[in-house]
């Protein structure tokens, strides 16, 4: 057991080092340094711009490309943000049958124009949807007032406004008091964070568990990875620690005793799982680099929506949470100490069981991205 944990630790150490070397190209980008802004240059979106960006605005019509380039230049020059154009083509005739899941009797969607071309302006290069820099930049975009999107200035200069729904925006702005305009969000107030459309859908598929964690759980008879449902109830959590210090690993290889709290956590989870199975529960165990858990049950849904907007928890899952949750004591002294966890195999379970999502292997875990520097 100790030798296996040392081996796993070594694999993890090398994996971490490899990950650092294989960092995506946008990880080293400085968004506010050496940002090119040339009115005569085009800045088209590429797959190397990062997997997430801000959709600022879209343009359509004969002058769409010209106004999009003007906005990209102004965002880069005036606001010091990386901006790009991206051409989009929509063929509504291909999808006028409606969603595949619509079924018999679904109404067909009809469009006045079957095909349409648009130019989108996207801002930023972000590695994650929850990147704090993306949130800050999105807020700035929403309140920005670029000159090239000022309808009155464009009309005075004899230019058209090619924004999609631009005329509607112009009407809304015209009826707004001048005092409100200064505090109101700008013409890009509907901006939002989106995926880089040049990357395939598989790139954004859930990554699932990685190879090392799969190896750790592969030989386990009642592994959570074999659970057929989407959700399960976590009833026990056992935390451990892993050796990644090269000096400690070297000492262990030379014979120094290794006190593995990670191994102890895995042993507790295994014993509790077997004990619950003997009691008739559908129990599973799962081990990763930092902890081991025990879950019970296999469910396709968390519950059903109620009229008040809350979720009525799955009755079967709720029964498990009640049965394996904290135990009520009739002793005054024990009651004063608060909820007491259930004890299985002399091991305490969690005080608060909870529904969790079952980890699954997905295509995203195996997807290769050679143009982006290997796996992300």
C-alpha positions in Angstrom: 0.0 0.0 0.0 2.8 2.4 1.0 4.8 1.6 -2.2 1.7 2.2 -4.3 1.1 5.6 -2.7 4.7 6.6 -3.2 4.4 5.7 -6.9 1.2 7.6 -7.2 2.9 10.6 -5.6 5.7 10.4 -8.0 3.3 10.3 -11.0 1.5 13.3 -9.6 4.8 15.3 -9.1 5.8 14.6 -12.7 2.3 15.5 -13.9 2.4 18.8 -12.1 5.7 19.6 -13.6 4.5 18.7 -17.1 1.4 20.8 -16.7 3.5 23.8 -15.8 5.7 23.3 -19.0 2.6 22.7 -21.2 0.8 25.9 -20.1 -1.5 27.2 -22.8 -0.1 30.1 -24.9 -2.6 32.6 -23.6 -1.6 31.9 -20.0 1.4 34.1 -20.4 -0.4 36.9 -22.2 -0.3 40.4 -20.7 -3.6 41.9 -21.9 -2.4 45.5 -21.3 1.1 45.3 -22.6 2.3 45.9 -26.2 -1.3 45.9 -27.4 -1.3 46.7 -31.1 -3.8 49.3 -32.4 -3.7 50.1 -36.1 -6.7 51.5 -37.9 -5.5 50.0 -41.1 -5.0 46.5 -39.7 -7.5 43.7 -39.2 -7.6 41.7 -36.0 -9.5 38.5 -36.7 -10.3 36.1 -33.9 -8.1 32.9 -33.9 -8.2 29.7 -31.8 -5.1 30.9 -30.0 -6.9 33.9 -28.5 -8.1 31.8 -25.6 -11.2 29.6 -25.0 -13.3 32.4 -23.5 -14.0 35.9 -24.6 -16.6 38.7 -24.2 -19.2 39.0 -27.0 -19.4 42.8 -27.2 -21.7 43.6 -30.1 -22.7 42.3 -33.6 -23.1 44.1 -36.9 -24.9 43.2 -40.1 -25.5 44.8 -43.4 -23.3 46.3 -46.1 -21.2 48.5 -43.7 -21.0 45.8 -40.9 -17.3 45.0 -41.5 -16.3 48.6 -41.6 -18.0 49.6 -38.3 -16.7 46.4 -36.7 -13.1 47.3 -37.6 -13.7 50.8 -36.2 -14.9 49.4 -32.9 -12.0 47.0 -32.6 -9.5 49.8 -33.2 -11.2 52.1 -30.6 -11.4 49.4 -28.0 -7.7 48.6 -28.5 -6.6 52.3 -28.7 -8.9 54.0 -26.2 -9.8 51.3 -23.7 -6.5 49.2 -23.9 -8.4 45.9 -24.4 -7.6 43.2 -26.9 -10.5 43.1 -29.4 -11.1 41.0 -32.5 -13.6 40.5 -35.3 -15.3 37.3 -36.2 -17.5 36.7 -39.2 -20.6 34.5 -38.7 -23.0 33.0 -41.2 -26.5 31.8 -40.3 -28.5 29.5 -42.5 -31.9 29.3 -40.9 -33.2 27.1 -43.7 -31.1 24.2 -42.3 -32.7 24.4 -38.9 -36.3 25.5 -39.6 -37.7 22.1 -38.4 -37.1 23.2 -34.8 -35.3 21.3 -32.0 -34.8 17.6 -32.5 -36.5 17.0 -29.1 -39.5 18.9 -30.1 -41.4 15.8 -31.2 -44.7 15.4 -33.0 -46.8 18.6 -33.3 -43.9 21.0 -32.8 -44.3 24.2 -34.7 -41.8 24.9 -37.4 -39.8 28.1 -37.0 -40.1 30.4 -40.1 -37.7 33.2 -40.9 -38.2 36.1 -43.2 -34.6 35.8 -44.3 -33.1 32.3 -44.7 -29.4 33.3 -44.7 -27.7 36.1 -42.8 -24.1 37.3 -42.3 -22.9 39.1 -39.2 -19.6 40.4 -37.9 -19.1 40.0 -34.2 -16.6 42.0 -32.0 -15.2 39.9 -29.2 -13.0 41.3 -26.4 -10.4 39.6 -24.2 -8.4 36.3 -24.0 -9.5 34.3 -21.0 -8.6 30.8 -20.0 -11.7 30.2 -17.8 -15.3 31.5 -17.7 -14.9 32.5 -14.1 -11.7 34.4 -14.6 -11.8 37.5 -12.4 -10.2 39.6 -15.2 -13.1 38.6 -17.5 -15.7 39.8 -15.0 -13.9 43.2 -14.5 -13.5 43.7 -18.3 -17.1 42.7 -18.9 -18.2 45.5 -16.5 -16.0 48.0 -18.3 -17.4 47.0 -21.6 -21.0 47.3 -20.5 -20.4 51.0 -19.3 -18.1 52.0 -22.2 -19.3 54.6 -24.7 -17.2 54.2 -27.9 -17.5 57.1 -30.4 -18.1 54.7 -33.3 -21.3 53.5 -31.6 -22.7 57.0 -31.0 -25.7 57.0 -33.3 -26.1 60.8 -33.3 -22.4 61.3 -34.3 -22.6 58.7 -37.0 -25.8 60.3 -38.5 -24.1 63.7 -38.4 -21.1 62.3 -40.3 -23.4 60.6 -42.8 -22.6 57.1 -41.6 -25.1 54.3 -41.0 -25.3 52.3 -37.8 -24.9 48.6 -38.7 -25.5 47.1 -35.2 -27.9 44.2 -35.0 -31.1 45.7 -33.5 -29.2 49.1 -33.6 -32.3 51.0 -34.6 -34.2 49.7 -31.5 -31.3 50.7 -29.3 -31.3 54.1 -30.9 -35.0 54.6 -30.1 -34.5 53.5 -26.5 -31.6 55.9 -26.1 -33.5 58.8 -27.6 -36.3 58.7 -25.0 -33.9 58.5 -22.1 -33.3 61.7 -20.1 -29.8 63.2 -20.5 -29.1 62.8 -16.8 -29.9 59.1 -17.0 -27.7 58.6 -20.1 -24.6 59.6 -18.2 -25.2 56.9 -15.5 -26.7 54.4 -17.8 -24.8 51.5 -19.4 -23.4 52.1 -22.8 -24.3 50.7 -26.2 -22.6 47.4 -25.3 -24.7 46.8 -22.2 -25.8 43.4 -23.5 -22.3 42.0 -23.7 -21.7 38.6 -22.2 -18.9 36.0 -21.7 -18.9 33.3 -24.3 -16.8 30.5 -25.7 -14.3 31.0 -28.6 -16.4 29.9 -31.6 -13.3 28.6 -33.4 -12.8 25.8 -30.8 -14.7 22.6 -31.2 -17.5 21.6 -28.8 -15.4 18.8 -27.5 -13.0 21.3 -26.0 -15.6 22.5 -23.6 -17.0 19.1 -22.7 -16.6 18.2 -19.0 -13.1 16.9 -18.4 -14.2 14.1 -16.1 -11.7 12.4 -13.8 -8.1 12.3 -14.9 -6.0 9.2 -15.7 -4.3 9.0 -12.3 -7.6 9.1 -10.4 -9.0 6.5 -12.7 -6.0 4.2 -11.9 -6.6 4.7 -8.2 -10.2 3.7 -8.5 -9.9 1.0 -11.2 -9.4 -2.0 -9.0 -12.1 -1.0 -6.5 -15.0 -3.4 -6.5 -17.7 -0.8 -5.6 -16.1 2.2 -7.2 -18.2 5.4 -7.5 -17.1 5.5 -11.2 -19.3 2.4 -11.7 -22.4 4.2 -10.3 -25.0 4.3 -13.1 -26.8 7.4 -11.9 -26.0 11.1 -12.2 -26.3 11.9 -8.5 -25.6 10.1 -5.3 -25.6 11.0 -1.5 -22.2 11.6 0.1 -22.3 10.2 3.6 -18.6 10.1 4.6 -15.5 12.1 3.9 -12.0 11.1 4.9 -9.2 13.6 4.1 -5.6 12.6 3.6 -2.3 14.1 2.4 0.1 13.1 -0.3 3.9 13.3 -0.5 5.2 15.5 -3.4 8.4 16.8 -1.8 11.3 15.1 -3.7 13.4 14.9 -0.6 10.7 13.1 1.3 10.1 10.7 -1.6 13.8 10.0 -1.7 13.9 9.2 2.1 10.9 6.9 1.7 12.6 5.0 -1.1 15.6 4.5 1.1 13.4 2.8 3.8 12.1 5.6 5.9 8.7 4.8 7.4 5.8 6.6 5.6 2.8 7.4 7.7 0.2 7.7 5.0 -2.9 9.6 6.1 -4.1 9.3 2.5 -3.9 5.5 2.8 -5.7 5.6 6.1 -8.5 7.6 4.5 -8.8 5.1 1.7 -8.9 2.2 4.2 -11.7 3.9 6.2 -13.7 4.5 3.1 -13.3 0.9 2.0 -14.4 -0.5 5.4 -17.4 1.8 5.6 -18.5 0.9 2.1 -18.4 -2.8 2.7 -20.2 -2.4 6.1 -23.0 -0.4 4.4 -23.2 -3.0 1.6 -23.7 -5.7 4.2 -26.6 -3.6 5.7 -28.3 -3.5 2.3 -27.2 0.0 1.1 -26.0 0.7 -2.4 -22.7 2.1 -1.2 -19.7 3.3 -3.3 -16.2 4.5 -2.5 -14.1 7.1 -4.4 -10.5 8.1 -3.9 -8.6 11.0 -5.3 -5.3 12.8 -4.5 -6.5 14.4 -1.3 -9.4 12.5 0.1 -11.7 9.4 0.0 -15.5 9.5 0.2 -18.3 7.1 0.6 -21.7 7.6 -1.1 -25.0 5.8 -1.1 -27.6 5.5 -3.9 -27.9 6.3 -7.6 -30.3 8.9 -8.8 -31.1 10.5 -12.2 -32.4 13.8 -10.7 -31.8 15.9 -7.6 -35.6 16.4 -7.2 -38.6 18.1 -8.7 -39.3 21.9 -8.9 -42.0 23.2 -6.5 -44.5 26.0 -7.1 -42.4 28.4 -4.9 -39.3 27.9 -7.1 -37.5 25.6 -4.6 -36.6 22.0 -5.3 -38.4 19.1 -3.6 -35.5 16.8 -2.9 -35.6 13.2 -4.3 -37.5 11.2 -1.7 -35.2 8.2 -1.9 -32.1 10.4 -1.4 -33.8 12.2 1.4 -34.5 8.9 3.1 -30.8 8.0 2.9 -29.8 11.4 4.3 -32.2 10.9 7.3 -31.1 7.3 7.9 -27.3 8.0 7.8 -27.3 11.5 9.1 -26.8 12.8 12.6 -28.4 10.8 15.3 -30.6 12.2 18.0 -29.7 11.4 21.6 -32.0 11.1 24.6 -29.1 11.8 26.9 -29.1 15.5 28.1 -25.3 15.6 28.1 -25.0 14.3 24.6 -27.8 16.5 23.3 -25.9 19.6 24.6 -22.9 18.7 22.4 -25.0 19.1 19.3 -25.7 16.5 16.4 -23.7 13.3 16.7 -22.6 11.5 13.5 -23.5 7.9 12.9 -20.7 5.5 13.6 -20.0 2.6 11.2 -17.1 0.3 11.8 -16.0 2.6 14.6 -15.7 5.4 12.0 -17.9 8.5 12.2 -19.8 9.5 9.1 -20.5 13.0 7.9 -22.7 15.1 10.2 -24.5 16.4 7.1 -25.0 14.0 4.1 -25.5 15.8 0.8 -26.3 15.1 -2.8 -23.3 15.2 -5.1 -22.8 14.6 -8.8 -21.2 11.3 -9.8 -17.8 11.7 -11.4 -17.7 10.4 -15.0 -15.1 10.0 -17.6 -15.8 12.2 -20.6 -14.6 12.8 -24.1 -13.0 16.0 -22.9 -10.5 14.1 -20.8 -9.1 12.4 -23.9 -9.4 15.2 -26.4 -6.2 16.3 -28.1 -5.6 19.9 -29.0 -2.3 20.0 -30.9 -2.7 23.5 -32.1 -3.0 24.8 -28.6 0.1 23.1 -27.2 -1.3 19.6 -26.3 -3.9 18.8 -23.7 -5.3 21.6 -21.7 
